[in-house]
């Protein structure tokens, strides 16, 4: 029985993992709080984490019908993320581990996303024996990564964003179009009814011989397009077409580069995770592209796409069962923790 904490940004989450399965996964979102400011305010995020952590933990234990004395290990996001926000969940896990005399496993946030597409069923669990070599797209508001994963669960970062992450690009362009934070999901909904070929925007680095991403040029292109066409975002039909064209540029870039990397490496499977994996066009087009390339596709379940302790707990439980070294109680959070540095064993 393992208790897991996640507080890397603006979601406070606690999960209970029992026998390798997610028995409960409670998330308290702060979206309404930060919407007033157009983005996450770190000081407010920390305050909310402190207020929400205990009630969320109690609810997770209640839903799993588990008592505190039954917990035998703890997992928590150690990085990367907002320094003070990370500290709330990780310090709580440290205190719990020391008080109970049980091991603590600090988890890399991106690594938790990386393996979240393998969580399946209800309650969710991972059959680690079925893990096969694949290329994984980890894409959200804070990160966009391409990672090669071996059958043993080892990983190698192929490329990442050179500036804005894909989700950040969606949110910033949505704000430019007058949508309230977080605007990415709103842009996605409007895009469903628009014409993706109505406007032509750049696909940054699409034809470059690398696995990196860059979306700042797309933002600039849209901004200049709006300046040249005043009022374009004020008419409902035109706004839907604009959203669809923006989404098409981002999604095509993500899909083409992901499938191309998998083909180059001889991988027959692709996975995708992170908040932007909820984007409907991305899910559809990855499915089509992988089908044409003869590749299998695994997409994270929507409940494990956004930040949550369930995916953190599943990975912590894996390390625990494998006999990996636990964290030292005196260790600190790692806000800038890289994927290359996070492997155990």
Residue pairs with C-beta under 8 A, 6 or more apart in sequence:
1 16
1 17
1 18
1 66
1 70
1 71
1 72
1 73
2 16
2 17
2 18
2 71
2 72
2 73
2 74
2 75
2 313
2 316
2 317
2 320
3 14
3 15
3 16
3 17
3 57
3 60
3 61
3 71
3 73
3 74
3 75
3 93
3 96
3 313
4 14
4 15
4 16
4 17
4 74
4 75
4 76
4 107
4 309
4 310
4 312
4 313
4 316
5 13
5 14
5 53
5 57
5 74
5 75
5 76
5 77
5 89
5 90
5 92
5 93
5 309
5 312
6 12
6 13
6 14
6 15
6 76
6 77
6 89
6 109
6 112
6 307
6 308
6 309
6 312
7 13
7 49
7 53
7 77
7 81
7 85
7 86
7 88
7 89
7 90
8 77
8 79
8 80
8 81
8 82
8 85
8 86
8 89
8 109
8 307
9 40
9 45
9 81
9 82
9 85
9 142
9 307
10 29
10 30
10 31
10 33
10 34
10 40
10 45
10 48
10 85
10 307
11 27
11 28
11 29
11 30
11 306
11 307
11 308
12 27
12 28
12 30
12 48
12 49
12 52
12 53
12 56
12 88
12 89
13 25
13 26
13 27
13 28
13 56
13 307
13 308
13 309
13 310
13 312
14 26
14 53
14 56
14 57
14 59
14 60
14 309
15 22
15 23
15 24
15 25
15 26
15 60
15 308
15 309
15 310
15 312
15 313
16 22
16 23
16 24
16 60
16 61
16 63
16 64
16 66
16 313
17 23
17 75
17 310
17 313
17 314
17 316
17 317
18 64
18 66
18 123
20 125
20 126
20 314
20 317
20 318
20 321
21 121
21 123
21 124
21 125
22 119
22 123
22 124
22 125
22 310
22 313
22 314
23 63
23 64
23 66
23 123
24 59
24 60
24 61
24 62
24 63
24 64
25 60
25 124
25 303
25 308
25 309
25 310
25 313
26 56
26 59
26 60
26 63
26 309
27 56
27 306
27 307
27 308
27 309
28 48
28 52
28 55
28 56
30 40
30 44
30 45
30 48
31 181
31 182
33 44
33 48
34 40
34 41
34 44
34 45
34 181
35 180
35 181
35 182
37 44
37 181
38 175
38 181
39 171
39 181
40 82
42 82
42 84
42 85
43 84
45 82
45 84
45 85
46 82
46 84
46 85
46 88
49 85
49 88
49 89
50 88
53 88
53 89
53 92
57 92
60 309
61 67
61 68
68 100
71 96
71 100
71 102
72 102
73 97
73 102
73 103
73 104
73 105
73 316
73 317
73 320
73 326
74 93
74 96
74 97
74 100
74 102
74 103
74 104
74 105
74 316
75 93
75 104
75 105
75 106
75 107
75 309
75 312
75 313
75 315
75 316
75 317
75 319
75 320
76 89
76 90
76 92
76 93
76 94
76 104
76 105
76 106
76 107
76 312
76 316
77 86
77 89
77 90
77 106
77 107
77 108
77 109
77 112
77 312
78 86
78 90
78 106
78 107
78 108
78 327
78 331
78 333
78 334
78 337
79 86
79 106
79 108
79 109
79 333
79 334
79 335
79 336
79 337
80 108
80 109
80 110
80 334
80 335
80 336
80 337
80 338
81 109
81 142
81 333
81 335
82 335
83 333
83 335
86 333
86 335
87 333
90 106
90 333
93 104
93 106
94 104
94 327
94 329
94 331
96 102
97 103
97 104
97 329
98 329
103 320
103 326
103 327
104 326
104 327
104 329
105 316
105 319
105 320
105 324
105 326
105 327
106 327
106 331
106 334
107 312
107 315
107 316
107 319
108 337
108 339
108 342
109 307
109 312
110 138
110 143
110 145
110 339
110 342
111 155
111 315
111 339
111 342
112 311
112 312
112 314
112 315
113 138
113 140
113 273
113 274
113 300
113 311
114 136
114 138
114 147
114 149
114 155
114 271
114 273
115 126
115 153
115 311
115 314
115 315
115 318
116 273
116 300
116 301
116 304
116 305
116 311
116 314
117 136
117 271
117 272
117 273
117 298
117 299
117 300
118 126
118 127
118 128
118 130
118 131
118 271
118 298
119 125
119 126
119 300
119 301
119 304
119 310
119 311
119 314
120 126
120 127
120 301
124 301
124 304
124 310
124 314
125 314
126 314
126 318
128 153
128 318
131 149
131 151
131 152
131 153
132 151
132 268
132 269
133 148
133 149
133 150
133 151
133 267
133 268
133 269
134 148
134 149
134 262
134 267
134 268
134 269
134 270
134 271
134 298
135 146
135 147
135 148
135 149
135 158
135 258
135 261
135 262
135 265
135 267
135 269
135 270
135 271
136 145
136 146
136 147
136 148
136 149
136 155
136 270
136 271
136 272
136 273
137 144
137 145
137 146
137 254
137 258
137 270
137 271
137 272
137 273
137 274
137 277
137 286
138 144
138 145
138 146
138 147
138 272
138 273
138 274
139 145
139 165
139 166
139 167
139 254
139 272
139 273
139 274
139 275
139 276
139 277
139 282
140 165
140 166
140 167
140 274
140 275
140 276
140 306
141 165
141 167
141 168
141 170
141 171
141 182
141 184
141 275
141 276
142 165
142 167
142 168
143 160
143 161
143 165
143 274
144 160
144 161
144 165
144 166
144 167
144 213
144 215
144 254
144 276
145 157
145 159
145 160
145 161
145 339
146 157
146 158
146 159
146 160
146 211
146 257
146 258
146 261
147 155
147 156
147 157
147 158
147 339
148 155
148 156
148 158
148 261
148 265
148 267
149 155
149 271
153 318
154 343
155 339
155 343
157 338
157 339
157 340
158 211
158 261
159 210
159 211
159 212
159 213
159 257
159 261
160 212
160 213
161 212
161 213
161 214
161 215
162 205
162 212
162 213
162 214
163 214
163 215
163 216
164 172
164 214
164 215
164 216
164 219
165 215
166 213
166 215
166 250
166 254
166 276
167 184
167 274
167 275
167 276
168 215
169 215
169 216
169 218
169 219
169 250
170 183
170 184
170 187
170 188
170 246
170 247
170 250
170 276
170 279
171 181
171 182
171 183
171 184
172 219
173 183
173 187
173 218
173 219
173 222
173 246
174 181
174 182
174 183
174 184
174 186
174 187
175 181
175 183
176 219
176 222
176 223
176 226
177 183
177 187
177 233
177 239
177 242
177 243
178 233
179 186
179 187
180 186
184 275
184 276
184 279
185 278
187 243
187 246
187 247
188 243
188 247
188 278
188 279
188 280
188 281
190 239
190 240
190 243
190 244
191 240
191 243
191 244
191 246
191 247
191 248
191 281
192 244
192 280
193 240
193 244
194 237
194 239
194 240
194 241
194 242
194 243
194 244
194 245
195 240
195 241
195 244
195 245
196 244
196 245
196 247
196 248
197 245
197 248
198 241
198 242
198 244
198 245
199 225
199 241
199 242
199 245
199 246
200 245
201 218
201 221
201 222
201 225
201 245
201 246
201 248
201 249
202 217
202 218
202 221
202 249
203 249
203 252
203 253
203 256
204 213
204 214
204 215
204 216
204 217
204 218
204 253
205 212
205 213
205 214
205 253
205 257
206 252
206 253
206 256
206 257
211 257
211 261
213 253
213 254
213 257
215 250
215 253
218 246
218 249
218 250
222 246
225 232
226 232
226 233
232 238
232 239
232 242
233 239
233 242
247 279
247 281
248 281
251 279
251 281
251 282
251 285
252 285
254 276
254 282
254 286
255 282
255 285
255 286
255 289
256 289
258 270
258 272
258 286
259 270
259 286
259 289
259 290
259 293
259 295
261 267
262 268
262 269
262 270
262 293
262 295
263 293
267 295
268 294
268 295
268 296
269 295
269 296
269 297
269 298
270 286
270 290
270 295
270 296
270 297
270 298
271 297
271 298
271 299
271 300
272 282
272 283
272 286
272 297
272 298
272 299
272 300
273 299
273 300
273 304
273 305
274 300
274 305
275 305
275 306
275 307
276 282
277 283
277 299
277 300
277 305
278 302
278 305
278 306
283 299
286 297
286 299
287 297
287 299
290 296
290 297
291 297
303 310
304 310
304 311
319 344
319 345
320 326
322 345
324 344
324 345
325 344
